[in-house]
Amino acid sequence: MDLSRINPRIRLNDLTERFRRIEREIQEVRASLTENADAISGLTALVHSAAAAASVRASIPRPPYRVLFLVHHLGAWPGMHAIVQAMLDSDDFRPTVATIPHKYPGDEGFRGEEALHERLAADGIEHIRFNFSDSLRALPIIRAIDPDLVLRQSQWDNDVPTAFRTNALNFLRQGLVPYEPMNPIVNPPVSDRQNTAVDEELHTAGWVVFATNELMLDMSVREGHRLGQNVDVVGHAKAHELRTAKPFWPFGNDHIRPRIVWSAHHSVGSDWTQFGTFGMAHGPMLEFAKTHQEVEFVFLAHPALEPRIHTPQSPVSPAQYSAFLRNWSALPNAEVCNGAEYMNIVAASDCVVTDGVSMLIEPQVMTKPIVFLERAGHAPFNDIGEIAVAGVHRVSDVAEAQRLALSLASGESDPLEDRQRTNTDLLFPSWNVGEKVLAALRARFTAEVR
C-alpha cells in the first residue's frame, strides 16, 4: 500500500525530497557547464600566452623592478599590503596592484572585484581594475606593464579568471604570497599532486614561493616537485597584522558583556578536508545566542562557506542557510561578519569558537582562548597542526563547546595562554616581512644578471 496516499505528511516529505534531488541535479548541470566554459577559455588563454611568450623580450631584470600584484582575496589583502607598502617605500621596486574577481566552489560566476576596489581605495592604494567580463582583455595590459614578476595570493587556479591562471601567464615570472600563513593539515591528494599546499601548478611553475617558516619549507622539499628550490622563508605579514589589529566590535566599544566569536569553515561536505561543523552546529548555536542575551556573539563565515552551501555535497540547503542568517541577525545580541575586518573583531573578542582551519592558528597570535569544535573524520593534522592544536581546547560536542566558551569569555583564565605564546614563536619566527620579501627578491633578481 502506498502510504503517501493516506498520510499527507509522508506525501509532503516525499515531494520535498524530490525537489531537493532535482535542485542538486540542476546544480550539477550548472557546474558542468561552467567547467566546459572554463576549459574553452583556458585553451584560448594558452594561445594568447604562447603568442606573448614568442613576442615579449627576454628581459634581464634590473632595478627598479616592476612587480604586478593580482589581488582577488579580500581577507588575505593585509598579508599582501605590507609587501606593497615596503615596495612603495623603496627606491628599487615599482609595484602595480590590480584587483580581479574570484570564484569559490559553488559560485556560478566570478565576483568580488568591486569590494576589493572599495577596500583598496579606502586604504589609499592606487590600483588598476581588471573587472572585464572577458578576463583575456587584461592580457594586453599586463604585457604593456611588462612586469618582472607577477605575484598572486593563492595557488588555486580555479579561484581566478582564466587570464590570471598559471598557464596563461607562463611568459612571465610568477610568484606566490600565500593567503594562509601555513597549512596545518594533510591535504587530500589530487590527481598526481601529493600535497596541494605545496605542489599546485603555481608552486611548480612559480619563480618564487614565499613561506612563513622552515616547517613549510621542509614540507615543500618532501612533497613538492620542485623540492623547495623556489621557496624563500620570509615569515608572513598577516602575523604582524594580527598582533597589531585595532579592536573593533559591532556592538560598540563598551566592553560590558562577554564577547564570543563563532567561526565556521567551508569544508561542510564529505568531499574535501571535512572540518566544517556548520551543519550540526548552526541550530544549537542559534539557540545558544537566543538563551544567552547577556553575551554578545559575532558569526564569522569563511569566505567560501556560502558558495559551498550551494553545492550538492552541503548538508545545509541554501534556503536553510539564508534562514539561519536572517534569524541570527534578528537577535539583539548577534551579528554576522564576512569581511577583511575579521581580525579586528577577533582582537576585540573574549573567546573564539571554531572548527578550523586557519582560525586554529591566527587567534593564538593575539593569545585569544580558542575552543576547537572538532569534527570526527577530518583530514589529519601534520607537524604544524600538532603544534597548533596544543594551544586550543579540543571538544567534539556542541554543548561542551558552548559551556567552555561561556566560561572563558566570562573571565576564566585560559590555561593554554603560555602555550599559545610558545606556538607563536615557533610558527612565526620572522617579523618585518615586507623588508625580508624585498631582500629575497633582490637576491633572486641579481642572481639572474650574473
ROLOBA-451711 format. One record per residue: residue in one letter; x, y negated, z of N, C-alpha, C in turn. Coordinates in steps of 0.02 Angstrom, whole numbers, plus 50000, padded with zeros to 5 digits. Layout:
% residues N
AXYZXYZXYZ
...
END
This chain:
% residues 450
M500435006050000500005000050000500454993750000
D500274988849958500654982649955500424978050011
L500834977650065500634973750124500574966350110
S500924964050056500904956950041500204954650020
R499794959449995499104957749976498664956750037
I498864959750094498464959450154498704953750200
N499364953350209499654948550256499934942550218
P499624936750222499874930850186500584928950206
R500784930250270501454928550293501974932550254
I501834939050244502294943150206502334940650134
R501754938850107501734936150039502154929750033
L502084925350083502454919050082503204920350088
N503404924950132504114926550139504394929350074
D503984933550041504204936549978504314931149925
L503844926449921503904921049872504504916649888
T504614915249952505184911149972505844914349951
E505894920949962506504924449944506604924449868
R506054925149831506114924949758506364918149734
F506084912849764506294906149744507034904949761
R507264907449818507964906749837508414910649789
R508184916549768508564920449720508604916949653
I508044913949631508054910249568508514904249574
E508494900749632508924894949642509654896949639
R509834902649669510534905049666510734906549594
E510284909649555510434911349486510534905049444
I510124899949457510204893649420510874890449436
Q511074890649500511714887849520512294891549487
E512224898149480512754902049447512804900249374
V512234899249341512244897249270512574890449262
R512394885749306512694879049303513454879449312
A513664883549359514384884349371514734887149310
S514414891949276514704894849216514764889749161
L514244885649152514274880449100514834875349115
T514904873649179515434868949198516124871849183
E516214878349198516854881649185517014881649111
N516504882849068516614882848996516814875948972
A516464870748998516634863948979517344862149000
D517534864349060518214863049085518724866549041
A518574872549018519034876348976519154872748910
I518614870048880518684866348817519094860048828
S518934856448883519324850448898520054852048910
G520174857848942520854859848956521254861048892
L520944864248843521284865348779521434858748744
T520954854148747521064847548717521644843948751
A521664844548817522204841248855522874844148837
L522904850748825523544853848806523794851148740
V523334849948693523524847148629523814840148639
H523454836048678523704829348693524384829648727
S524444834348774525064834948811525644836848767
A525524841548721526054843748676526284837948631
A525794834148607525964828348565526374823248604
A526164822148666526524817348708527234819748722
A527304826148735527964828848751528434828048692
A528164828348632528574827648572528764820448558
S528334815748581528444808748563528764804548617
V528664806448680528944802448734529704803448738
R530064798048749530784798548752531014802748810
A531554806048803531854809948858532194804948904
S531804802148950532044796548990532534798849044
I533054794949052533514795849108533294790849161
P533094793349219532824788749270533344784049298
R533184777749296533624772649326533184767749364
P533444764949418533044760249457532904753949416
P532334750849429531814752949476531424758949450
Y531324763849492530984769949473530224768749473
R529904770749419529184769849412528824776149436
V528394775349484528034781049514527284779749509
L526924784449480526194784049474525874788549526
F525454785649568525084789449619524374790549594
L524164796849590523484798549572523104800249636
V522624796049653522264796549717521554798949704
H521394804849729520714807549721520384809249788
H520774809649842520544812249906520554806549957
L519964803949973519914798150018520214799650086
G520064805550114520314807150181521064807850184
A521384809250127522114810150125522474803650106
W522104798450092522434792250071522924789550124
P522774789750189523254787150237523944790350231
G523984796850215524624800150208525014797750148
M524664795450096525004792750037525134785250043
H524714781950080524764774650088525454772650114
A525704776350164526354774650194526914774950142
I526874779750096527384780350044527334774649994
V526714773049974526604767349928526884760949959
Q526734759850023526964753750056527724753450060
A528034759150074528774759350076529064757450008
M528744759749954528994758049887528884750649872
L528304747949893528174740849882528684736549918
D528924738949975529404735150014530124736149991
S530234740649943530914742149920531074738149857
D531714738149839531934734849778531994739549719
D532014746149732532174750849679531594755549661
F530984753849682530394757749662529844753049639
R529464755249589528894751549564528284756249563
P527894756249617527324760849618526714758049581
T526354762549550525694761049521525204765949551
V524664763449579524164767649610523554767949564
A523294773949553522704774849511522184779049549
T521574776749549521024780649579520704785049526
I520564791249545520244796049499519694799649538
P519194802249503518664806049538518894813049556
H518484816449595518634823249616518014827649608
K518114834049612517564838949611517754844749655
Y517364846049707517484851649751517014857449732
P517174863649752516734869249737516014867849759
G515554868449711514854866949724514624860449693
D515104855949679514924849749644514764851249571
E514254847849544514084848749474514514844449428
G514784839249454515204834849413515704831249457
F516124827149424516634823449461516324817149491
R516574815249550516274809649587516804806549633
G516614801249668517024798649723517514793049705
E517584791449641518084786349623517894779549649
E517254778049649517014771449673517194770349746
A517094775549787517254774949859518004773949869
L518414777349829519134776449833519334769349814
H519034766949760519174760049738519014755049793
E518444755949826518244751349879518724751649938
R518944757749955519394758450012520074755249997
L520344756549938520994753649921520954746049916
A520404743549889520314736349886520294733349956
A519954736850002519924734450071520614734550104
D521044739250084521724739750110522194734850076
G521954731250026522374726549990522864729749942
I522704735849920523154739549875522944738249803
E523374735049765523244734149693523234740949659
H522744742249618522684748849586522304748349521
I522424753349479522034753949418521524759549428
R521004759449386520454764249395520394768649333
F520484775149344520354780049291519664782949304
N519154778949288518464780949301518084782549236
F518454784849186518154786549122517734792849127
S517184793049089516804799349086517204804749051
D517644802749005518114807348973518804805749000
S519064810049043519704808549077520284807949028
L520224811048969520774810848921520934803748898
R520464799148907520594792148889521134789148933
A521284792448990521804789849034522504791449009
L522564796548967523244798748946523634793348909
P523334789548862523724784248830523964778948880
I523554777648931523754772748982524344775449022
I524314781749039524864784849076525504784649035
R525444786048970526034785848927526314778748922
A525864773848923526094766848920526444764848984
I526204767249041526544765949105527224769249105
D527274774949072527894778749066528224779849134
P527884783149180528164784049247528744788949248
D529204787749292529744792649304529484798549344
L528924797649379528644802849421527904801549432
V527504806849430526794806549447526684810549511
L526394807549561526264810949625525514812049635
R525344818149651524654819949666524564821549740
Q523934821849762523784823049833523654830349850
S523484834449802523354841449817523574845749759
Q523664852149774523894856949723523314859749682
W522694858249701522124861449669521944857949604
D522134860949547521994857949482521244857049470
N520834861649493520114861249479519784855449516
D520134852549565519844846949602519874840449563
V520284840049511520374833849474520184834849401
P520004829349366519824829949295520404832649253
T520224835049195520694838649151521334834849138
A521294828349125521884824449105522404823949160
F522214825449222522674824549278522924831149306
R522784836549271523004843149294523724844449272
T524014849349302524734850649293524914851649220
N524544855749184524704857049114524634850849070
A524154846649086524034840649045524594835549053
L524934835649110525464830649123526164833849122
N526224839449087526874842949089527424839449049
F527264833849017527784829948984528104824949032
L527884824949094528144820449145528394824349206
R528824821249246528984824149311528374823549356
Q528204828949388527624829049433527834830849503
G527464828349552527624829949621526994830349663
L527074832849723526504833949768526644830949837
V526194826549858526164824249928525564827749958
P525654833149994525074837350014524574833550057
Y523934834650042523414831350081523394834050153
E523564840350163523584843150230524304843250255
P524414841550318525104841550343525454848250335
M525084853650345525384860350338524824865450334
N525004871450313524504876750308524594881750365
P524094882350410524184886650469523914893750460
I523674895450400523354901950391523654905650332
V523504912150329523704916250272523154915550219
N523294911550168522794910550116522664917050077
P522034918450060521904924350019522274923849952
P522594929249929522944928949865522454927749807
V522674923949758522274922549699522684924649638
S522414929449600522754931949541523454934249560
D523964931649525524654933749539525004928949587
R524634924549619524914919749666524814922249736
Q525354923849769525314926849836525044922149888
N525234915749883525044910849933524904904149899
T524274902349894524094896249859524294889949896
A524524890649958524764884849995525444882549970
V525814887049937526494885349914526634887749843
D526134890549809526284893649744525754892449692
E525394886949696524944884949643525364882249585
E525034880849529525394878749469525804872349481
L525524867649519525894861549533526514862949575
H526474867849619527064869749658527614872449613
T527424876449565527934879749523528194875249468
A527754870949440527964866549386528204859749412
G528094858349475528254851749501529004850449506
W529174844249496529874842049502530064841449576
V529584839449617529704838949689529054840349726
V529114843849782528554845249827528784843349897
F528404839149930528594836949997528284841450050
A528684842950102528454847350156528544843750223
T528124845650271528134842450336528694844950381
N528854851350375529344854250422529694860250389
E530194862850424530584868550399530154874850393
L529634875450433529194881250428528844881450360
M528634875650335528324875450269528844876850214
L529454874450224529994876050176530124883550175
D530164886550234530274893850237529714897650202
M529104895250209528534898450176528614898050100
S528854892350075528964891550003529514896149979
V530044896850018530594901250000530364908549996
R529964910650045529744917550048529204919249997
E528744914549985528134916249949528004912149887
G528474907849868528384903849808528844906149752
H528624905449690529034907549633529654903249624
R529644897049651530234892649644530724893549702
L530554897749750531004899149807531184892849846
G530744887849845530864881749883531374877049853
Q531594878249791532114874149761531894866849750
N531244865849742531004859049729530664855949790
V530784858849849530464856549911530934852249952
D530694846449973531064842050018530664841250083
V530994842450139530674841650205530734834450227
V530174831050233530184823850250529704822050307
G529324826950332528794825350379528144823850342
H527654821350377527014819650346526764813050376
A526604808350331526414801650353525774801750394
K525364807050386524744807250424524874807750499
A525434810550519525584811050590525634804150621
H525964799550586526014792750612525334789350613
E524934790650560524264787750558523834790350615
L523904796750631523534799650686523744796550753
R524384795950762524644793550826524474786250838
T524414782350784524294775150791523584773150772
A523144778050759522464776450737522104772150789
K521804766850766521424762350810520754765550825
P520584766750889519954770050905519344766250878
F518894770050849518254767250826517704772250844
W517184769750875516624774050895515974770750871
P515564774450834514974771250803514454768750852
F514504770750916514024768350966514264762151003
G514854759550983515114753651016515724755051058
N516024749851084516654750451121516564752151194
D515964751351221515854752851292515884760351303
H516414762551335516514769751346516204771651412
I515544772551411515174774151471514994781551473
R514764784151415514544791151412515094795551382
P515104801951398515594806551367515504806551291
R516054807451255516054807351182516314813951154
I515904817151114516084823651084516064823051008
V516604825050975516624825750903516524833050885
W516074834450838515984841250812516184841150739
S516704844850723516974845150655516834851950624
A516564851850563516364858150529516764859150465
H517094864950459517474866750400517004868950343
H517274868950283516854870550225516804877950209
S517234882150238517254889250218516704893250252
V516074891350237515504894350271515304901050242
G515514902550180515334908850148515824914350165
S515794919550124516244925250134516754925750077
D516824920350038517234920649977517894916949984
W518064914350043518694910750049519004912450117
T519164907650158519524909150221519064910850279
Q518424909450273517914911650321518024908750392
F518204902450395518244899050459517594895450477
G517214893450427516634889250438516094892650479
T515864889150531515344891750576514704887650573
F514644883150524514054878850522513414882850518
G513424888450483512824892450476512534894650543
M512964896650589512714899050654512694893550706
A513034887950694513104882850746512634876950738
H512384875650678512034869250668511394868750710
G511034874350716510424874150757510564873150831
P511004877250861511164876250932511494869450946
M511904866850900512224860450913511714854750910
L511224855250865510694850250863510294850250928
E510144856150953509774856751016510204854251074
F510854855551071511324853251123511314845651127
A511334842351069511324835051068510644832351092
K510114835851076509444833751099509384833951175
T509644839251204509554840351276510074836851319
H510584833851287511104830351325511154823151300
Q510634819351316510604812351295511124808151332
E511424810951384511944807251421512624807751386
V512644811351330513274812351292513174809451222
E513714806551194513694804051125514064808951080
F513764810351022514024815350975514144812250907
V514684814250874514804812550804514944818950766
F514584820150713514684825950670515154823950613
L515724827350609516204826250555516184832250508
A515924831250449515894836650399516524836350356
H516834842150344517374842450296517114839750229
P517524835950192517284833150128517004838250080
A517234844550085516994849650039516404853650067
L516164851950127515624855950156514974855150117
E514774848950104514124848050071514104851250002
P514614850349959514594853949895514604861449904
R514954863949955514974871149966514274873749985
I513884869550019513194871550037512784873049974
H512974869949918512594870949856512824877049816
T513254881149844513474887249809513064893149833
P513024898449792512634904349812512894907749875
Q513534906749891513834910149949513644906950016
S513344901050014513194897450076512624900850115
P512714901650181512174904350222511634899250238
V511764892950220511294887550232511094884550165
S510454883550154510224880650091510324873150091
P510344869950032510394862650030509824859250067
A509224862050064508654859050099508754859450175
Q509024865050198509154865750270509694860850293
Y510214859950251510744855250268510484848150272
S510084846250222509794839450223509354838450284
A508964843550302508534842950360508944842150424
F509504845850428509934845150486510204838050491
L510474835450437510754828650438510214823550458
R509624824550431509074819950447508894820250522
N508834826350548508644827150618509194824950665
W509814826350646510394824350687510434816750691
S510394813450633510454806250630509874802650664
A509314806050671508724803050704508814802650779
L509284806450807509394806350879509734799850899
P509564797050956509874790750977510594791450999
N510814797651009511504798751034511924802850985
A511734802850921512094806950872512194803050807
E512794803750778512954800450715513304805450669
V513354803550605513694807550554514244803350524
C514824806350513515384802850480515694807450429
N515804805050368516124809050316516724805550285
G516924799850309517424795850276518114796350305
A518554792050278519254792050298519354789550369
E518824786450399518894783950467518844789450519
Y518834795750497518774801250545519334801050597
M519934798950578520484798650626520334793650682
N520024788050664519864783050713519324785550761
I518864789550735518334792350777518624797650824
V519074801850799519394806750843519794803150897
A520134797750878520524793950927520084791150983
A519464789650968519004786851018518634792151057
S518694798451038518304803751069518624806251134
D518234810251171518484813551231518634820951219
C518334823851168518424831051154518224832451083
V518554837351051518394839350983518184846750984
V517604848050955517384854950942517464856250868
T517824861450849517964862650778518034869950764
D517924871650699518034878450676518644878750630
G519024873450625519644873350587519594868750527
V520104868950483520744872050494521254866650515
S521284861250477521744855850495521574852650562
M520934852950579520724849850643520954853850703
L521244859650692521574863150747522244860050763
I522514856250716523184853250724523154845750736
E522784842250694522824834850693522644831650760
P522104833650795521954830350859522484831550913
Q522904836750903523424837950953523934832350954
V524024828950896524484823250894524244817850941
M523584817450952523284812550997523174815351068
T523384821551078523254825251141522514825051160
K522094826851112521374827451124521204834651140
P520794835951191520574842751204520204845551144
I520374851651123520074854751064519754861351084
V519114862051069518764868351078518684871551010
F519004877251000519004880750936518454886050936
L517914884550899517364889350890517574894250835
E517814900050856518154904650810517684909750781
R517684910050716517254914850679517624921450670
A517274926850684517574933450676517724934750602
G518304937850590518484939850522518794934450479
H518974928750509519284923450469519984925450446
A520244921850397520924923150374521414922650433
P521904927150436522354927150494522794920850496
F523034919250555523494913750563524204915950545
N524584911450516525294912650504525694909950564
D526354909350556526774906950612526574900050635
I526414895750587526194888950605525544889150643
G525084893250619524434893850652524484896450723
E524924901250734525004903950801525274898750850
I525704894350825525934888750867525344884150882
A524954882550830524414877750838523884880150887
V523674886450882523114888750923523314889450997
A523954889251011524164889151082523964882651116
G523774877651076523574871251105522824869951103
V522434875151088521704874351085521364879651128
H520744878351146520334883051185519934887251136
R520084893751132519754898151084519134901351114
V518564900451082517944903551103517584906251041
S517184911351049516824914250992516074913250998
D515854909951050515134909151064514964901751066
V514434899751032514244892651029514094889951098
A513734893851138513554891551205514174890251248
E514684894651242515294893751280515674887551255
A515664886451189515984880451161515654874151188
Q514994874251193514634868451219514794867251293
R514804872651332514954871951404515644869051415
L516134871651378516824869451386516914862351362
A516604860751305516664853951278516354848851326
L515794850551356515474845951402515914844651463
S516244849851488516684849051546517284844651529
L517604846151471518194842351452518034835151435
A517464834051402517264827251384517054823251445
S516854826651497516614823251557517174821651606
G517794823151587518354821051629518774826651658
E518594832951646519004838451671519684838251636
S520224838751673520894838451643521014844451598
D521364843251543521494848551495522154852051513
P522134858451531522754861951549523224862951489
L522974861651428523384862651369523714856251343
E523654850951380523924844551357524674844751345
D525054847551391525774848051383525954852451324
R525574857751314525694862251257525584858451192
Q525094854151190524974850251130525564845651114
R525854842751165526444838451154527024842551126
T527114848551153527644852951127527504854851055
N526874856451040526694858250971526824852450923
T526654846450944526764840650901527504839750886
D527934840750936528654840250924528904845750877
L528624851750883528824857350841528594856450769
L527974854350761527664854250694527784847750657
F527904842250693528034835850661528704833050686
P529254836150666529904833950692530154827550659
S529864825650603530114819750566529594814250566
W529834808050578529404802150575529704797350525
N529444791350520529674786550469529684789850400
V529124792850383529084797250324529194793350259
G528924787250255528994783450194529714782750172
E530154780850218530864780050202531194786650185
K530984792050218531264798650203531074800950132
V530454799550112530244801250044530654797349993
L530744790850005531134786849958531854789349954
A532154791150010532834793750010532884800249971
A532384804649979532384810949943532314809849868
L531894805149848531804803749777532424800549747
R532744796049784533364793049758533884798449745
A533934803249791534434808649783534274812849721
R533644814349710533464818449652533544814649587
F533344808349586533434804349525534184803549509
T534584802149560535294801149549535624807549523
A535404813249548535684819649526535564820849452
E535014818149425534874819049354535334814849310
V535574809349336536004804949297536704807849291
R536914811549341537604814149342537694819549289
END
